[in-house]
Amino acid sequence: MARALRVPQVEPGTRSDRLLKRLADNEGVLLEVRNLLTEAVTAGRRITPAGEWLLDNFYLIEEQIRTARRHLPKGYSRGLPRLLNGPSAGLPRVYDIALEQISHGDGRVDPESLSRFVVAYQTVTPLMLGELWAIPIMLRLALIENLRRVGARIAADRIDRNRADYWADQMTEIAEKDPKSLILVIADMARSDPPMVSSFVAELARRLQGQSPALALPLTWIEQRLSESGQTIKQLVQSENQQQAADQVSMSNSIGSLRFLGAMDWRRIRRDDEYCRADPASGPWRRLRQDGFCDP
């Protein structure tokens, strides 16, 4: 693992604190996703398993955001080394480490993997004591960021499914009342140029397939549009199912990890054999003992 870790360029922590703004941005996005999903449920629409996870556990997410804000007072991270380049340029190095850990485990955090990851990182470049103490809050922030990432994708897919539901409602109604006019509704949909993405196609297919012979016509039009790019309805339905499964795993892992952080005994990490029983002559390990990091 150590060989795979890059050695980032860092600078002393003198810039303004960007983590509080990032936390506020993430909270805003998550609230918007929650509201969008709540509207869908109220309207009787079907939401994805990841969306259900987010709604059912949003009280926990809000609680963790409040905890993060309480443990991250203004200026908290200014003394931490910051990255000079890369996607996390300007942010604390330890925050980038937390993001990597969350990404590596798809939102899952456990004591063993966390210890191995941080120990491996320090074989490449030692961390400051302040960075080691900051790991819990940085993991919480990284998990909230991961929830925002998944939530934003859920919201975009929900908007596409809302569009599919709108056209499915129109077509189902006209097919029952005046089947001959269905072609006009299909023409309206074509003029609206709906995105041929998996969420739209899968939802429209789910609503229309097996309903009536007349409703096979809009699906034929969709199939023809997809053929222009070498795709089929079946392929996009399969892709959507796979994406929903991946989102559910990432969402459930992230929420489970937030629960884990609240119950974690961080002394277990500090007393880890590789941390505190290493060669006393080894610089970073000796410093940890001297500064009390290994105390029970």
C-alpha positions in Angstrom: 0.0 0.0 0.0 2.8 2.4 0.9 4.2 2.2 -2.6 0.8 3.2 -4.1 0.6 6.3 -1.9 1.8 9.6 -3.5 4.0 12.0 -1.7 2.0 15.3 -2.0 3.6 18.8 -1.8 2.5 20.6 1.2 2.8 24.1 2.7 2.3 25.4 6.3 -1.3 25.9 7.2 -1.6 29.7 6.8 -4.6 30.1 4.4 -8.2 30.8 5.4 -10.2 27.9 6.6 -12.2 26.4 3.7 -13.6 23.4 5.4 -16.5 25.2 7.1 -17.6 26.6 3.8 -17.3 23.2 2.2 -19.4 21.7 5.0 -22.1 24.3 4.5 -22.1 23.6 0.8 -22.4 19.9 1.4 -25.3 20.5 3.8 -27.1 22.7 1.3 -26.9 20.0 -1.4 -28.0 17.3 0.9 -31.0 19.3 2.0 -32.0 19.9 -1.6 -31.8 16.2 -2.3 -33.9 15.4 0.8 -36.6 17.9 -0.4 -36.6 16.5 -3.9 -37.0 12.9 -2.7 -39.7 13.9 -0.2 -41.7 15.6 -3.0 -41.4 12.4 -5.0 -42.6 10.2 -2.2 -45.5 12.6 -1.5 -46.5 12.4 -5.1 -46.5 8.6 -4.9 -43.3 8.2 -7.0 -40.9 5.3 -6.7 -37.5 6.3 -5.3 -34.3 4.3 -5.5 -32.9 2.2 -2.6 -30.1 4.7 -2.0 -32.8 7.5 -1.9 -34.7 5.5 0.7 -31.5 5.1 2.8 -30.9 8.9 2.7 -34.5 9.7 3.7 -34.6 7.1 6.5 -31.3 8.3 8.0 -31.4 12.0 7.3 -31.8 12.7 11.0 -28.5 11.0 11.6 -26.9 13.0 8.7 -28.1 16.3 10.2 -26.8 15.2 13.6 -23.4 14.5 12.2 -23.3 17.8 10.4 -24.0 19.6 13.6 -21.3 17.5 15.4 -18.8 18.3 12.6 -19.6 22.0 12.9 -19.2 21.9 16.6 -15.9 20.1 16.4 -14.6 22.3 13.6 -14.6 25.9 15.1 -13.5 28.7 12.8 -9.8 28.6 12.2 -9.4 25.0 13.4 -7.6 23.7 10.4 -5.4 26.8 9.7 -2.4 25.2 11.6 -2.5 22.0 9.5 -0.3 21.5 6.4 -2.2 22.1 3.2 -1.8 20.5 -0.2 -0.2 22.7 -2.9 -1.6 20.8 -5.9 -4.2 18.2 -7.0 -8.0 18.1 -6.6 -7.6 19.0 -2.9 -5.2 21.9 -3.4 -5.5 24.4 -0.5 -7.2 21.9 1.8 -5.5 20.2 4.8 -3.4 17.2 3.9 -5.2 15.1 6.6 -8.5 15.9 5.0 -7.3 14.5 1.6 -6.1 11.4 3.5 -9.6 11.0 4.9 -11.1 11.4 1.4 -8.7 8.8 0.0 -9.7 6.4 2.8 -13.4 6.9 2.2 -13.0 6.5 -1.5 -10.8 3.4 -1.1 -13.5 1.7 1.0 -16.5 3.1 -0.9 -17.7 4.8 2.3 -16.7 2.0 4.7 -14.5 2.8 7.6 -13.3 0.2 10.2 -10.5 0.4 12.8 -8.2 -2.2 11.1 -8.3 -0.6 7.6 -7.9 2.8 9.1 -4.9 1.9 11.1 -3.3 0.2 8.1 -3.9 3.1 5.8 -2.5 5.7 8.2 0.5 3.6 9.1 1.2 3.0 5.4 0.9 6.7 4.7 3.5 7.5 7.4 6.0 5.1 5.9 6.0 7.5 3.0 5.8 10.8 4.8 5.2 11.4 8.6 2.2 13.3 9.8 2.2 16.0 12.4 0.6 15.2 15.7 -2.1 17.7 15.1 -3.0 15.8 11.9 -3.3 12.5 13.7 -5.6 14.1 16.3 -7.6 15.6 13.5 -8.3 12.2 11.8 -11.8 11.7 13.4 -13.2 15.0 12.4 -11.7 14.8 8.9 -13.3 11.4 8.4 -16.6 12.8 9.4 -16.3 15.6 6.9 -15.1 13.2 4.2 -18.1 10.9 4.8 -20.5 13.9 4.6 -18.7 14.9 1.3 -19.3 11.3 0.0 -22.9 11.5 0.9 -23.2 14.8 -1.0 -21.5 13.1 -4.0 -24.0 10.2 -4.0 -26.9 12.5 -3.2 -26.2 14.8 -6.1 -26.2 11.8 -8.4 -29.5 10.6 -6.9 -31.0 14.0 -7.4 -29.9 14.2 -11.1 -31.4 10.7 -11.7 -34.6 11.7 -9.8 -35.0 14.7 -12.1 -34.6 12.4 -15.2 -37.2 10.0 -13.7 -39.6 12.8 -13.0 -39.3 13.7 -16.7 -40.0 10.1 -17.7 -42.9 9.9 -15.3 -44.4 13.1 -16.8 -44.3 11.6 -20.3 -45.5 8.2 -19.1 -48.5 9.8 -17.4 -49.4 11.7 -20.6 -49.1 8.7 -22.8 -50.9 6.3 -20.5 -53.8 8.7 -20.2 -54.1 9.4 -24.0 -53.7 5.7 -24.9 -56.8 5.0 -22.8 -58.9 7.9 -24.0 -57.8 8.5 -27.6 -55.2 6.0 -28.9 -55.0 7.7 -32.3 -53.7 10.8 -30.7 -50.8 9.0 -29.0 -48.5 9.9 -31.9 -49.0 13.6 -31.1 -47.8 13.1 -27.6 -44.8 11.1 -28.9 -44.0 14.0 -31.2 -44.2 16.4 -28.3 -41.7 14.3 -26.4 -39.4 14.1 -29.4 -39.5 17.9 -29.7 -38.6 18.2 -26.0 -35.4 16.3 -26.8 -35.3 14.2 -23.6 -31.9 13.0 -22.5 -31.2 9.4 -23.5 -29.7 8.5 -20.2 -30.2 5.3 -18.2 -32.4 6.8 -15.5 -34.9 8.4 -18.0 -34.9 5.3 -20.3 -35.2 2.8 -17.5 -38.1 4.6 -15.8 -40.0 5.2 -19.0 -39.6 1.5 -20.0 -40.7 0.4 -16.5 -43.9 2.5 -16.8 -44.8 1.6 -20.4 -43.6 -2.0 -21.0 -46.4 -4.6 -21.0 -49.2 -2.1 -20.6 -51.0 -1.9 -24.0 -50.0 -2.5 -27.7 -50.3 1.3 -28.3 -47.7 2.1 -25.7 -45.2 0.0 -27.5 -44.9 2.9 -30.0 -43.0 5.3 -27.8 -40.7 2.6 -26.8 -40.0 1.9 -30.4 -39.1 5.5 -30.9 -36.7 5.4 -27.8 -35.1 2.2 -29.2 -34.5 3.9 -32.6 -33.0 7.0 -30.9 -30.7 4.7 -28.8 -29.6 2.7 -31.9 -28.0 5.9 -33.3 -25.4 5.6 -30.6 -25.2 1.8 -30.6 -27.3 1.3 -27.4 -30.5 -0.5 -26.5 -33.2 -0.1 -23.9 -32.1 -3.4 -22.3 -28.5 -2.1 -22.0 -29.5 1.1 -20.3 -31.9 -0.6 -17.9 -29.1 -3.0 -16.9 -26.8 0.0 -16.5 -29.3 1.8 -14.3 -29.8 -1.2 -12.1 -26.1 -1.5 -11.6 -25.7 2.2 -10.8 -28.6 2.0 -8.3 -26.9 -1.0 -6.6 -23.6 0.8 -6.4 -25.3 4.0 -5.0 -27.0 1.9 -2.3 -23.8 0.3 -1.2 -22.0 3.6 -1.0 -24.9 5.3 0.8 -25.3 2.5 3.3 -21.6 2.2 3.9 -21.3 6.0 4.5 -24.2 6.1 6.9 -22.9 3.0 8.7 -19.5 4.6 9.0 -21.0 7.8 10.5 -22.6 5.6 13.2 -19.2 3.9 13.7 -17.4 7.2 14.2 -19.8 8.1 17.0 -19.1 4.9 18.8 -15.4 4.5 18.0 -12.9 4.2 20.8 -10.1 6.2 19.2 -7.7 5.0 21.9 -7.8 1.7 20.0 -6.2 3.4 17.0 -3.6 5.2 19.2 -2.6 2.0 21.0 -2.3 0.0 17.8 0.8 -2.2 17.9 2.2 -0.6 14.7 1.8 2.9 16.1 2.9 2.6 19.7 5.0 -0.5 19.9 7.3 0.3 16.9 11.0 0.8 17.2 11.5 3.5 19.9 14.3 5.0 17.9 12.0 5.6 14.9 11.4 9.3 14.7 7.7 9.6 14.1 6.8 6.8 16.6 9.0 8.3 19.3 7.4 11.7 18.8 3.9 10.1 19.2 5.0 8.6 22.6 6.5 11.8 23.8 3.4 13.8 22.9 1.0 11.4 24.7 -0.7 10.0 21.6 -0.1 6.4 22.7 -1.4 7.0 26.3 -4.3 4.7 27.3 
